[in-house]
Amino acid sequence: MVLSLAERCAALVKHVHVDEILRRTSSGIYVGHSVDLGWGRVYGGQTMAQALSAAQQLAGPERKVHQFGCHFLRPGDVKHDVEFEAKKLSDGKSFSVVSVNALQKGKAILTMTASLQTAEDGLTHSYQHRFARDGAALRPEWKRPEELQSVYEHMQPYLQSIPAALRPLYEQPQPLEVRPSEFIKPWDTTERQPVRANWVKSRLPLPSDPAVHARLLSYISDWGLLETSVFPHKVGMWQADMQMASLSHNMVFHRPFKLDEWLCHACYSPTSSGGRGYALGEFWNEEGELVASTSQEGLIRINKELRRDEGGKFEG
């Protein structure tokens, strides 16, 4: 059965929410459901967003997430739900810190520590020291979303060449639209600078609850960030002997935002070494305000033991 876009948007909002199973004063147990996106393991953005949902529920609605850090410990099994054990580490007048362990079959697949704060006023500025020429305006090479095509549109000519397990991701528009300033085919092995910019937005209006927007931004932040760390190395993300997996992921939420309005995720990788890639990203709104920052370290390994076909490269 083919779901409408509205049904798929509603399903995604529900997907990044977890159900409360048991609640105590300073701890709780929650469960989230897995979705197979075609990669053979749980998408890291799913586990992060669901862990954040558990932290948000335990901390309470008056506390808004401003930072989390997490480590990925094991691949998640898409055939099983994920259980989240959340515990308050501190609960002060302004801040709450919550630890969350995500488990499958009794083993942790992710651990997160999240800090949540009661909203308050304070000193405010945004400065694009890495990206903008004058520190004030969005860089022209990021372009503007109305000038760009979505990944869905870019991928249509290659549908029949895409591996069958991944094809459903590109056969219809996804609830969260991604428009790259430069489209880079995931099998492209051209050497390039380790930078990219993706404009992202929900295709339909979202619930007004800021907690939903934070979870969805966490979910999409895992898309395309680590990939920048392989750009200088003449390899492609879909190369058959390329092994990539998240090791850690961190986010800082600087100010309120809406994910049903355009945000630009500007990413770059300052270094890779030891079989690990490191990437940084910043989410900017169209007014030039920094709303969130991201960092990710992940495994980037050429594994000669993996089965190769046609020289180990995807041909599109």
N, C-alpha and C positions, 0 to 999 in steps of 0.2 A: 504494500500500500504506500503510495506517494503522499507525504504530508505536505500541507500548504506551508508557505513561508511563516505565516502567523503561528501555526502549530509548532513548527520547528523552533521559532524564537521562544515560545512559551516553554518548550521542552528544555531548551538550553538554560533558561533562568531556573527551572526546577532542578536541572542536572547539577548545578553548582551549589545547590542547597543540600544540607544534610538533615536527616530526621533524628530528633531526640529520642533516645531509648531509655536513658536513666539520667536523672539530674540530682546532684547534691549541692550543698552550699558553695563549695569551691571546686567541684569537678563534675564531669558529665561524660556520657558515652553517646555517640551519634553514629549513624550509618549513612553512607553515600553509595550510589549505584554507579557501576562502570559502564562505559560505552566504548565499543571497539571502533576506532577511527581507521583501522586498516594497517596499523604498524605492528600488530602482534603483541602489544603490551599497552598498559594504561598510559594515556597521554599525561605527561607531567603537569600540564596546566590544570587538568581535572583534579588531580590529587591536591595541588596547592590551593585551588579555589575552594574545594570541599573542606580542607583543613582550616582555612580562613573562616569558613561558615561556622565551624564548630567553635572557634575562638570567639567570633562575634556573638554567638548565642550565649556562651558562658559569661562573657564580660558584660553583656546587657546592651540595650539599644542606645543608651546615652553615651557609650564609649565608641569612638570611631577609630579604625585601624590607622596608624601612622607609619608602622614599620613591621616587616616580618623577615625572618631568615629561615631557610629550610635546607635540609640535606636529603638527597634521594639515596636510599639504602639498598633497595632491591627493585627489580622490575615488577610492576603491578600486573596481575592476571585479569584480563578483561572478562573472564568468565565468572568472576566472583565480586561481590560487593566489598566495600572497604569500611572497616570499623575505625572510628576516631575516638581516642581517649584524650580528653582535654582536662587540664588542671591549672588553676590559678596559682602562679608563683608569687604574685604580689597584687594588692588591690588598694591603692592609695586614694587620696582625694581627687587627683587628676588623671592618674595613669593606672592601667591594669596590664599585667604581663601574664600571658597564657602560654603554656606548652601544650602541644598537640602531637600525639603519635598516631600515624595511620597504619593499620594492621590488616593483613590478610593471612588466614590460616595460622593466627597466633604470632606471626612474625612482622616486625616493623618494616614498612616499605618507604616511609618518609617520616621525618621528625621536623617540627616547626616550633619556633618561638615567635610569638606575635605581641606587639605592644600596642595598646589602644588607649585613647585619650579623650577626655571630655573637651568639647570645642572651646577655644578661647581666642581672644584677639592678641596680636603681637606684632613685632617688627616684620616687614614684608618687602621682599625683592625677588627678582628673577634675573639671572645674568647668564648668557650663553657663551661662557668663556671658551668652550671647545669648538663650538659650531658656528657662531655668528661672527661676521667680520667686525661689527661694531658693538657686539654684546647686547643689541636691542631688538633686531628684527630677525624673523625666521629666515634661514638661508634660502636663496633662490633655487638652489639645486634640489631642494626638497619638493619644489613646485607646490601646487595647490590641488586638493582632492578633485575639484571639478575639471581639472586638466587631464586626469589620469583614468586608466582602466583598472578594473578589479582583477585579482588573481584568477577568479572564475572566468572572466572574459579572455584573459591571456592564455588560459590553459585549454580552451575549447578546440583549437586545431590539433592538439596532441592527445585527445581523449583516448583514442584507440591504442595508443602506444603506452599509456599509463598502466602500471601493474594493476591487475583486476581488484586486488584488495584495497587499493587507494582510490580507485576511480570514483566511487560514490562521493568523495570529498569535492570533486570537481564537476560532477554531472549536473548539479543545480546550485544556485546561489546559497551560500551559507548565511546563518543569522548574523554573524559578525563579518562585515565586509572589510577586506584588506585591499588597499590600492597602493602598490609600490611606486616610488618615484622612478625607479628603474626596475623593470621586470627581469629577474634572473632565473632562468630555468633550473630546477633543482638537480638536473643531471649535467649542467654546464660545467666544464672543467677549465674554463678560461681563467687565467690568473688576473686578479683585480685587487684594488685597494680594499681593506677590510672595513668598509662602511656601507650602510644602507639606511633608507628611511621608508617607513610604511605608514600610510594614513589608515586609521581604523575607526569604525563606527558601527553601531547596530543598525541593521537595515530598517527596523521598525522601532517605534517608541518603547522605552523600557519602563518598568515600575519606578516610582519616584524615590524609593528607599535607597540612600547612598550606599548601604551595605551591599546591595545587589550589584551596583556599578563597580565597587571595589573588587568583588569576587570575579566579575566578568573581565575586568582589566587584568587581574592576576592570571586568569585563564588564557587570555590572548597574549600576555607578555612572554609566554614560553614559545611563541611562534616566530621563528626566524632570527632570534637573538644569537644563539650559539653558532648558527650557520655562518655569521660574519667571520668567525675565527678560521674558517677553511678557505676563504676567498683568495688569500695570497699564495695558495699551495697547489694549484693546478689539479684539484680534486673536486668532485661534486657530491652533494649531500646524498643523492640516490645512487652513487657509485656502488657496485655490488660488494666490493671489499672494504667499504667505508663503514666504520663502527662509530656511532655517535650516541651519547646518552648524557643526560643532565646529572651532575654531581651535587651542585648546590645552586640555589637561586634566592636572591634577596630583592625586596622592594621597599621603597620609602614613598609614602603618600604625602605630598607637600600641601595641597590645598584641594578644596572641593572641585569636582568635575562631573561631567555627564558623558557616558559612553554612547548615548544616542546623539551626540555632537562629535564632530571630527577631532581626533587627536593624532598627532604625528609621533610615531615611535622612531626616534633617530638613534641608530645603533652603530657602535664601532668596536673593534677588537684590538686592544693595545698590544697583546702578546699571545703567543701559544708556545708551549714547550712541554717536554716530558709526557707526550701523549694527551695533554690537556689544552683546551682552548679557553680563553677568558674574554668575555664580552660585556660591554656596558651600554646602557640605553637610557634615553630620557623621553618621556611623554610630554609634548607641548600642545597647548590648545591653539586655536587660530588667532587668538589675541596676543600670542607670544608669552604666555605664562607657563612656567614649568609646573606640571601637576603631579608627576610621579617619576621616580628614577628606578632603574633596574640594573642588576648585575648577575652574571651567570658564569659558572665554571662547569665544563663538561668534558667528557671523554671524546677525543677525536683521534681515532686510531685506524691505520691501514692494517687490516687483519688478513694476512695471506691465507689463513685457514678457511675463510669464508668461501663458499662456492662462487665461482666467477663464470660469467657467460659473456661471450664476445669481448674478451679482454677486460672484463670487470666493469664495463661502463654501460649505463642506460643509453639507449639510442632513441631519440625522439624526433 
